[in-house]
Amino acid sequence: MPDETESKSSTYTDMRSVYMETRFRMERKHSEWPEEFVILSAYATTGQTWTHEQNRTADRQLEAEMRALGGWLVRIEGYSPSSGHCEPSWATVMPLGRAIEVGKRYKQDAIFHVHDEKLTVVYCDGRRPSQPVASFLSRLDGRPNESDSRDALREPTL
C-alpha cells in the first residue's frame, strides 16, 4: 500500500497532467482579451464531490463577488479533452495575489493566470511552483478567425 507521501505525489502528478491539457471554450465568441487576467472557478476542487446545487451556489457567489468588484468579466469554461470534465469559470482582471486568495476561499487547488498571452497554472497552496502551460489563444476553442497576434489581447475599450 502506498504511503501518504507517494499518494500526494501521485495526485500532484495526475493533477499537473490535467492542468497541462486544459482547454477553454465560451458560449459567445470574445475576440479582445486584456494583457493580463486570471481564470477562476468555484466548482468542487480536486478530490471532492459536490452536488450540482453546491457547485451552482459556489459559482453564483463567485460571480456576485466578481461583479461587485466591477471591471472586465467573461464567462469561460475550462475542460479536459480526454475526460470531457468541464468547469464553468470566470475570466477577470485582478492582481494575481488577490486571485490566489479568492481561489483559496473557494477551495481551489489552482487557478489559471494569463499574461502576455502566456497561460500558467498557479497553485493556491503556494507549496508548488507555477507551471507554464501554453499560449492562451492556442487553448481557446471556438475563437473568431483571427490571427493569434497580440492585437487580440489588447485591453477592451469600454
ZAMARGU-4260 file (C-alpha; in steps of 0.2 Angstrom, whole numbers, plus 5000, padded with zeros to 4 digits):
<rodrens>
0) 5000/5000/5000 | 5007/5017/4995 | 5012/5029/5009 | 5004/5046/5011 | 5019/5055/5003
5) 5018/5043/4987 | 4999/5046/4986 | 5001/5065/4987 | 5015/5065/4974 | 5004/5054/4963
10) 4989/5066/4965 | 5001/5081/4961 | 5007/5072/4945 | 4989/5067/4940 | 4983/5085/4943
15) 4998/5093/4934 | 4994/5082/4918 | 4975/5088/4920 | 4980/5106/4921 | 4993/5104/4906
20) 4979/5098/4894 | 4965/5110/4899 | 4957/5119/4885 | 4944/5133/4886 | 4928/5137/4877
25) 4914/5150/4878 | 4896/5152/4873 | 4899/5168/4864 | 4915/5172/4855 | 4926/5185/4863
30) 4940/5192/4852 | 4948/5205/4864 | 4957/5200/4879 | 4967/5210/4892 | 4985/5209/4893
35) 4984/5201/4910 | 4970/5191/4918 | 4965/5176/4929 | 4953/5162/4926 | 4944/5157/4942
40) 4932/5143/4946 | 4921/5139/4962 | 4917/5122/4957 | 4922/5107/4968 | 4940/5106/4970
45) 4951/5091/4966 | 4946/5075/4975 | 4930/5082/4981 | 4912/5078/4975 | 4899/5092/4977
50) 4881/5091/4972 | 4875/5101/4957 | 4867/5113/4968 | 4883/5116/4979 | 4893/5119/4963
55) 4880/5131/4957 | 4879/5140/4973 | 4898/5142/4975 | 4898/5148/4956 | 4884/5161/4959
60) 4894/5168/4975 | 4910/5169/4965 | 4901/5178/4951 | 4892/5190/4963 | 4909/5194/4971
65) 4917/5197/4954 | 4903/5208/4948 | 4904/5218/4964 | 4922/5222/4960 | 4917/5229/4943
70) 4928/5229/4928 | 4930/5216/4914 | 4922/5199/4917 | 4919/5185/4905 | 4911/5168/4907
75) 4923/5154/4901 | 4923/5135/4903 | 4939/5125/4906 | 4938/5107/4900 | 4948/5091/4898
80) 4948/5085/4880 | 4952/5067/4886 | 4940/5065/4900 | 4926/5078/4895 | 4926/5085/4913
85) 4922/5104/4912 | 4920/5118/4924 | 4911/5134/4922 | 4924/5148/4926 | 4926/5167/4926
90) 4940/5177/4917 | 4943/5193/4926 | 4956/5206/4928 | 4963/5205/4946 | 4980/5206/4954
95) 4987/5188/4955 | 4990/5188/4974 | 4972/5193/4976 | 4966/5180/4964 | 4976/5167/4973
100) 4967/5172/4989 | 4950/5171/4980 | 4955/5153/4974 | 4959/5148/4992 | 4942/5155/4999
105) 4933/5145/4985 | 4944/5129/4990 | 4953/5128/4973 | 4969/5119/4971 | 4975/5130/4957
110) 4969/5145/4946 | 4975/5150/4928 | 4984/5166/4925 | 4987/5174/4908 | 5000/5187/4905
115) 5006/5192/4888 | 4996/5178/4881 | 5006/5165/4891 | 4994/5153/4901 | 5001/5147/4918
120) 4994/5136/4931 | 4996/5144/4948 | 4994/5133/4964 | 4984/5141/4978 | 4994/5132/4992
125) 5010/5141/4987 | 5020/5125/4990 | 5022/5121/4972 | 5029/5131/4958 | 5018/5139/4945
130) 5018/5129/4929 | 5019/5137/4911 | 5006/5128/4900 | 5005/5136/4883 | 4999/5151/4873
135) 4981/5155/4880 | 4974/5158/4862 | 4981/5141/4857 | 4970/5133/4871 | 4954/5143/4867
140) 4942/5134/4856 | 4929/5142/4845 | 4938/5159/4845 | 4934/5170/4830 | 4945/5168/4814
145) 4958/5180/4819 | 4977/5178/4820 | 4984/5174/4837 | 4993/5191/4837 | 4995/5202/4852
150) 4981/5213/4844 | 4968/5200/4850 | 4975/5203/4868 | 4973/5222/4868 | 4963/5229/4883
155) 4944/5230/4878 | 4938/5248/4876 | 4923/5251/4887
</rodrens>
